């Protein structure tokens, strides 16, 4: 029972990781909180749903949805962030303008779905269960764990080992110095937004499948979770966000299983404050505290 | 054609008329000094050359090309590399990664300085290639900032106060490296508060005073000019 709950927690935690990584990435590069990230996630589920019911094969629906949410995220950058970035001191105004974009996307989804809860048609994803060492694990859970592991590894490789990734980190550390070295910050922003949006869109599809429920407000609880993940993991730290997401998933699944369900959020945020009391920069925040301090 | 020619440049920065009609040129293969007291506009001039600061009026021509309207990243990709004041290393990346990022400015242009060359010029960078740049000493960071600019294939190197905060021994090492680079053909515009060092290392110099060029000429001559000595070389 306990290990089963931990397994379930790891699965939802890995989807949190997918969602939170993009949020962290944008925060790391721009020092801006993109509140529309939750709506991008929701849009991913919606787009995949409408593609599927219109007859597109599910794998193509996912691909199309990731492409579309990547482009939505780029649009968010162009509409809500770019102008503010130019004038400087953009943190607060960008928060407000991204909340605005979030509200617009949510209202569109509400209109489109008629405020209904949508479900992927039966058989969209094969329902199959396996028994492994007494644990019950579904094919979907296995696929989610596998896909997230591959994507997260690819993202870390991209950031650490490729020229593009070095440019992303250079802009995150010191945008002006990066420009003097020939790094085009605008193109870095577009890339990070595209990646963040596509990952959020995929997370939306996976959550829509996992809980067999898609609705226009589905992004909001994940947005709050992403804040917790980013703060616990250390602002802007990719590794921290991954570990914090998995911890959060497990903590949530355990509290749901063993404690009154109304307490889940109280306990999660209680954990957040506990971590902050002990490590104000988050669990993995030391290096990034330095990076944040030197950013110009 | 001069490597760099600046004609009647005016710049306002933070509400101050920081540059008031500056004209200056740097020829191919020269190392030219720009000295002046704090607040004379030296850094503003370099920042204007790399288009980090917008000019109000005047012309800047780099290798015969007007740089007006180019983004800072495009200027450095064209081969005008600026080592900014305070080094500005990418503090949470390793020495090696900083040098790799430096290569971005080179783009598809041919390599001028290889990684091996930079390691030979500043052996400490090779010894510490895995170290996080923010934990290097000031002198090592300065060497990294210069090495990183060399990786970008500079046609003209702008240096802003390379001796700032460095011990005399480290300053010697940095200046020796600059003299070697120049002797091998690199064109350099050197901004310095340390006028002695600057005059000694360069062939020509300009003295900037409150946004205007007050003196210009061969460095050796300026170093013996009484007015320059009184104002900039101390007692």
Interface residues (C-beta under 8 A of the other chain):
Chain A: X163 X166 X167 X169 X170 X173 X174 X176 X177 X178 X179 X180 X181 X182 X183 X184 X185 X287 X288 X290 X291 X294 X296
Chain B: X50 X52 X71 X72 X73 X76 X77 X81 X82 X84 X88 X89 X90 X91 X92 X93 X97 X100 X101 X102 X103 X104 X105 X106 X107 X134 X148 X149 X152
